[in-house]
Amino acid sequence: MALSAAGYVRPNWWMRAGMKLSGAALLFCVAAFAQSPAFEAAAIKPARALDNHTSFHSTPGMLTMTGYTLRALIMEAYNVGDFQVLGGPQWMDVDRYDIVARADGPAKWPAIRPLLRTLVDERFKLVVRRDSRPCAGYALVVVKKGLRIHPVEGSAGSINNQAGGVKATGVTTDRLAEWLARRIGAPVSNRTQVAGTFDFTLQFTGNGKPDPSATELPPIFAALEEQLGLKLEPRKLAVEMIVVESAEKVAEN
């Protein structure tokens, strides 16, 4: 038996048949695999826990995700926010799955993201189309007084939740804008023109999502200005949307 790039077990007859492919067909297959990087081995199973708890753990060459809905998997695989995933079957927000996957080498997140995309596309038989729509959002900019944080060496690129806020290590302003978009549930475009990576702790209260009926901005907006020297300005943005045309449930494998 042979293990395919997507984590499936293929019988030896498949390998023998593959050797008989013409040169043109063989080049086509090689190109297809090159365009769709995949895990060396991966398993997706219906989630065991029933408490709707999710966890994400990535080490070099390994990825473990528990309690993820298909919508949440699409968000991670395509690097988009909840508001950017449209359509799809009703169970996409209900059924939860656990993933354990191994890459062919010590790849780190976010280099593993394309592998996760291939896995989700294949196992859920996901059919999506990309669309772009104007959407009310925010531009991340530097305040007039300037940044209150300084570049550091390294490129860990992690933002971890902690009591009363988050702690970031080796994070770029692009990565911060992505995280903010998910946190506040609205698109955020990085307009800081600031290079480098940063370590910082951002302390705030609440979930960070703006309330149109509120007269004051959420604490996270004020925290950005006071603690980081950054601010979110309302803007109309062209936002990429992932429209789910069809998907199928994954049985335990």
Buried (B, 14 or more C-beta within 10 A) or exposed (E): EEEBBBBBEEEEEEEEEEEEEEEEEEEEEEEEBEEBBBBBBBBBBEBEEEEEEBEBEBEEBBBEBBBBBBBBBBBBBBBBBEBBBEBBBEEBBEBBBBBBBBBBEEBBBBBBBBBBBBBBBBBBEBEBEEEEEEBEBBBBBBBEEEBBBEEBEEEEBEBEEEEEBBBBBBBBBBBBBBBBBBBBEBBBBBBBEBEEBBBBBBBBEEEBEBEEEEEEBBBBBEBBBBBBBBBBEEBEBEBBBBBBEEBEBBEEE
